[in-house]
């Protein structure tokens, strides 16, 4: 399962979602500005400072460029 933690108007968040769609993968998009999602994200990755934060099967992949590298491997 792919989780993309994102925020509105984030171009790299949009790119990450588009890349998943192009590769045929489903993903869950979680907006950090809703509810208490920022606290939930920081529990998963206390070093999260940029968006998106991408997890695959609960493993931190990183941001958009890390996702590109992940798919290339």
N, C-alpha and C positions, 0 to 999 in steps of 0.2 A: 504494500500500500504506500502510495506517495502522498505526503503532506507538504503543502506549500504554504508556509506562514508568510503573509504579505500585508501590505498596507495600500490604501487607495493612491492612485496616481504614481505608482512605482513602475517605471519602465522595465526594470529587470524582472519584476514579479510577472508582468504581462509576458515577457519573453519566455520565462520558465514555464508558464502555463501553456503557451503556444507550442513550445518544444515538446512537452508531454503529449499534447494533442497530435502533433505531427508524427510522433513515434508510436501513436496508438495506445498510450497509457492513460488510464483514468487516474485522477488525483483528487484530493480534498483540499480546497482552498480555505484557509483560516485567516480572517481579517483580524489583525492584532488590535485594531481600534474598537472592536466590539466587545461587550461584556467585560470579562476579566482575562481576555486572551493574552495580553502582554505578560501578566503574571504566570500564566500557564506555560507560555513560551520560555520564559526565564527559568522555570523549573526544569524544562527539558534541556535548555542550553543557557547556562548563566552568563556566557560570554557573547550572546547574541546582541549585536549593535547595528547590523545592517539588514536590509531586506532584499530578497527573500531569504528565509531560512528553510531549507529543504531536508526532509527526512524520508528515507525509504526503509520500510519495515522497522521503524523506530530508530534507525541508525542515521546520525547526522551526515549529510552529504556536503552541505555548505550552501553557497549561493548559486546564482545562475551559471557562472563559468565553471564551477565545480560540477554542476549537473551536466553541462556539455561534455566535460571530460569523462564523467561516469558513463554516459551513453556511448562514448567513443570506445570504451574499453570492452 
